[in-house]
């Protein structure tokens, strides 16, 4: 399915609301659109005060947040009606590039041109955590794991970083890096509900799927004619949605991924490049490069994130 004609400028965000069979999109035309996936028609449109850089839907499907370049602000609206509930000005010192709810609808994360990460609490309506990311360029996007423990950030420095925001382990060793998955600046990211897959989109016009057990890219989806602005993945991992500067939203059926030529080529090229190991702590399988020293990499990424020691081996860069 391809949704067309809903925006008059670049589409900067798209998020699935599977329990209501909807997709929410944001755009530089200052509009938030809510689409019906059965009919492909727009249910409602709300115009905000500035160019919208991104949007996010809360885990309970009640709220949509959007980031605006005007006054470095965040908006909070009702998904069902579009009614504005909150308006937060001066949230960052520079343009807010992206915002993302955790699955429990307790926190709203935001990232900015100022390279800082902030968590805003929906109940206290205050900023409860600020992180100086260490990214060397603009942070363009962020996403939570379903349990709200880990946050991923995507950057124009062509990397993604993983942060344990519950234990604060990043304070001693920083975030874990995913690199060499894209040839251009990374624009967006989204976790699957079980945190086994991370989806990212980039200025190289591709959508990448990452295996989070081994921190490696497993698939690359091609088809957009311009840079990918946002991505999302359904709870059952059967569907991936991506929006692009080419003015389209693509919905990828991952159940039929074997029929996508680019996916077949990528799997064939990388199938011989990785090996499956068993995590010595949780016992779950994860993949690593065959060139990696397996005597050093013995745990999956999530067990490495929660380990108390700061002398961990660097994650493999694929």
N, C-alpha and C positions, 0 to 999 in steps of 0.2 A: 504494500500500500504506500502511495506517495501523496502527501497532503500539500496542496498548492493554493496560492491566492489569498492566504490569510494575513500576510504582512507586506508592507510596501518598502521594507528595508531589510538589512541583514538579520536573520534569525539567530539569536544569541543563546537560547536555552530551550531544552525540551525535557519534560518529565512525565513518565507514565503514572496514571492513577488506576491500576488494574481492577481494584474492587468496584470502581465506577465506570470502567471501560472508557477512560478519557486520557487525553494527552494535553499537557499545559505547555505553551510556548511563550517566549519573550523575544523582543526585537528592539533594534535601534529606532524603530518607528514609535517608541514609547509605549507600546501596547502589550498587554498580557491577553492571550487568547486561550480559551478552553475548548478543545475539540472532542466530538463524539467519534470514537473509533469504528463504530458500526456504520455510520452514515458518511463520515468524513466531513461533517458540517461543524461550524463554530457555534457553540452554545452561548458564550458571552465574551465580550471584549471590554477591558478596562484600560484607560489611558493614564499613565503615571506622569510625574513631573519632569522627567529627563530621559535620556537614552538609557535603555535597560541593558545591563551587561550580562545578566543571568537570571534564572528563576529556580525555585526549589519547592517541592510539595512535602508537607509533614507526613510522618509515618502513619498517622491516623486518618490521612486524607482530608483533613479539615482546613488546612491553611496553605497558602502559596506565598512565598517570600520572593522578593525581587530586589536586585542591586542596581542602583542608579548612579550615573556619573554626576548628577546634580547634588551638591553639598555632601558628597561622599556618603550617600544615604542608603538605608534599607527600608523597604515597604513590606507590610504584612496584610494580606487580603484573605477573605473567605473563599474557599474553592467553589462552593455551591452557588454563591450569589455575586462574588466579586467585590463585596463591600470592604472598604479599607478599615483595618483594625488598629494598626500602629504605623508610625512614620518616625524613623530614627535618623537624625541628621548628624554629620560630623563623626560617624562611627569609626572611620579611619582618617589618617592624615592625607591620603590621596585616594584616587578613584577605587571604589570597591569593585573588584573584578568578578567575584563569585560568592554565593551564599548557599548553605546546605544544612538542612535539618538532620538531627540524629533520628533513628528509627522510633525512639520512644517519645518524640516530640517534646523533649525537655530543653534541648540546646539548639541554637542556630549558629553555625560556624561561618565565618567570612574571611576572605583573603583579598589582598589589595596590591596595588602598584607599590605601596610602601614596604612590601615583602614581609608583612606581619600577618599572623594568624590570630583571630579572636573568636572566643566562644561567648555567645549572649544567652543568658538564661531566660526562658519564656515566663517563668513564674515570678522571679524577682525583678525581671526586666532590667538586668544589669549585666555588664561584661564581667565574666568570672575567670577568664583565662586569656592571657596574651603571650604569644610565642614569636620571638625573632627567629625566622625560619632558617637563615643561612643560604637560602636560594640566591643565586647570583644575578637573577633577573626577575621580572614581574611574576608573581604567583597568579595564575590564570583561573584555577579551579580547585575544588576540594570535595571530598566525599567521606562519609562515615561507614564503618562496618555496622552490621545490624545491632550488635550489642552496645554500640556507642563508645567502645573502648579505643579503637584505632581510627585515625584520620589520615587520609591520603591527600597530598597536595601536588598539583601539576604546575609546571613553570615554563616560561619562555626560555629557560636555560636548557631545555630539551630533556629534563629529568622529572621523575616523580619521587616524592619522599613519603615515608610512612611514620606516623607519630602515635605513641601510646599516650593518649590524653588523660587516661584515668590514673595510671601509676606515676606519670611524669618522668619516665626513664630517659626521655629526650634531654632532660636538663644536664645529664652527665655525658651522653654520647651523641646527642643530636638525633636526627631522623635517619631511617634506613633508605638508601637510594635505589631506584630502578632507573637504569640508563640504557641507551642505545636501542630503544624500542621504536623511536621515530627519528626521521631525518630532519624534522622541523620542530619549531616550538610546540610544546604540548599545551593544548587549549582546554581539555576537559578530562574528567575521570568519574567512574562509578563502580562500586562494589556490587557483586551478586549478593543475595540475601544470606548465603552461607559463608561469604567471604573467601570462597575458593577461587573466584575469578574477579579480576579487575579489568574494566574496559576503559580505554583512553582514546581520545581523538586529537588530531594535530593539524598543523598548517601544511603537512605533507599530503593532505587530502585523504588520509587513511584512518581506519578505526583498528586499534590493536586490542587483543585479548591476552591477558597475563595470567599465568598459573601462579597463585600466591603461595603455594607450598615451596616452590623453588625459585621464585622471583624471576621467571623467564617468560618472554613473549611466546605464545603458542599459535596465534592466528593473526593475520592482517587482512582486513576487509577493504576492498577498493571499489569505487563506483561514483563517489562524489566528484564534482567537477571543480570544486574550490575547497578552501580549508574547512575542516570540521569544527563547528562551534560548540557542540554539546553532545553528550552520549548518555544512555541509560540502559539498564538490563532488567528484564522481568524477574520475578521471584523464582520461577521455575527454570530460569536460564535458557528458555526456548526462544526468547525474543530480545533483540537489541535494537534500540532506537538511536538515530543520529540525525542532527540538524547541521546545515552547512550554509556558508556564504553564497552557495549557488542557488539559494532560495527554496530548497526542498528539505523535507524530513523523510528519511528512509527508515523503514522498519524491516530488520533482517530476521528471517526465520532460521534460527540456529538448528532446528530439528532437521532442516534440509541443507545444512552447511556443506555436506559432501558434494552437492551439485553446484557450488559456487567455485568457478575456476581458480580465483585467487586463493581461496582457502585450500583447495587441493594442492596447489603449487607450494604454498607455505608449509603445509604439513609434510609434503614430500621432502622439501629442502631441510626442514628442521628435525624430521623424524629420527635421523641418524645422529643428531647433534646433542641429544640429552639422554640421561639415564635416570631411572626411578630409584630413590632411596627411601628408607623408612626412618622417620624421626625417632631418635633414641629416647625422647621424653614423652611425646604423646602417642607414638606408634603409628601415626598416619603417614601415607606415602607423600613424597614431594620429589620434584625433578630438579636436576642440576646439569650444567654443561659437562660433557664428557672430558673437557679439558680442565675442569675444576679439580682441585685436590680434595678428594672425598674424606681424607683423614681430618681435614679442617672443618668442612661443612657437614655436620652430623645432626643438625636440628632444622626443622621447618622455620619459616620466617616468623610465625606468631610465637613459637616457643623462644626464639631468639629475642623477640621484642620484650618479653616479660622476664627474661633472665636478669638477675641483679648485678652480675659482673659487667664492668665496662670494657673488659678486654676481649671482646668478641671478634671473630674473624669477619672481615668485610664481606658483605653480600656479593654474590656473583653478578657481574655486569654482562648481560647477553647482547 
